[in-house]
Amino acid sequence: MTVATRFQSWNRGLEPGAPYDGASPNLQALATYCHARWKLKSLGIYNRRPVRGGTAWSSHAFGAAVDLGFGERHGGPGIAVLEADILPWLIQHSAELGIQRIHHYQRTRYWEAGRGWVEKSPGQGHDWIHVETTREAWADASSVRERLVESPQSPASATSAPTAPMYPGRPLKRSSTGASVKLIQARLGLTADGKFGPQTEAAVKSWQTNNGLQADGIVGPATWARLFGT
């Protein structure tokens, strides 16, 4: 898994048209996977229009963004699962998936390759996330599973695998602070302020529930191992 570090704006210096004159095959593959895994609903990819409330072309005008509904009215899993499981997964695999930006409207923030989370409104939206593809990955029609499977014989896979952080030796829970708490928060897609408060506890409980663990909101050895693959 690799986090993307390069961002190129779609609505600066480009005019809609060929070759970006339809829905990105990359985003179609991503939408199919996310629906099968989490019941996220694709609310559209290609729409030749400006950004809402502005004059610049939307990334949708290039078929370069997909809106994925997570709310109950879309039959989605809800915001807790989005923040505890889906967003961290999308970011951690953003390079392989060709993702360069994610808008989280309900939290008035966005994630951008090379910057991380930016605490600023990404524009108008509600119970969906907006996911942008890179130009390089726009036409990639391969399935998500194909892209994430690494051959065990591959030297590149063996040398590039990140080292999982070690368990700090004590359970982390409400009122805990420090670098280990920041790791947990980053893994769950939260603001990594190093303070284990109510929001972090709720995200941990949701993640534990979705991963078959006791939902006590405490990150002990078992939860840590599942979170970081140790």
Buried (B, 14 or more C-beta within 10 A) or exposed (E): BEBBEEEBEBBEEBEBEEEBEEBBBBBBBBBEBBBEEBBBBBBBBBEEEEBEEEEEBBBBBBBBBBBBBBBEEBEBBEBBBBBBBBBBBBBBBBBBBBBBBBBBBBBEBBBBBEEEBEEEEBBEBEBBBBBBBBBEBBEBEEEBEEBEEBEEEEEEEEEEEEEEBEBBEEBBBEEBEEEBBBBBBBBBBBBBEBBBBEBBBBBBBBBBBBBEBEBBBBBBEBBBEBBBEE
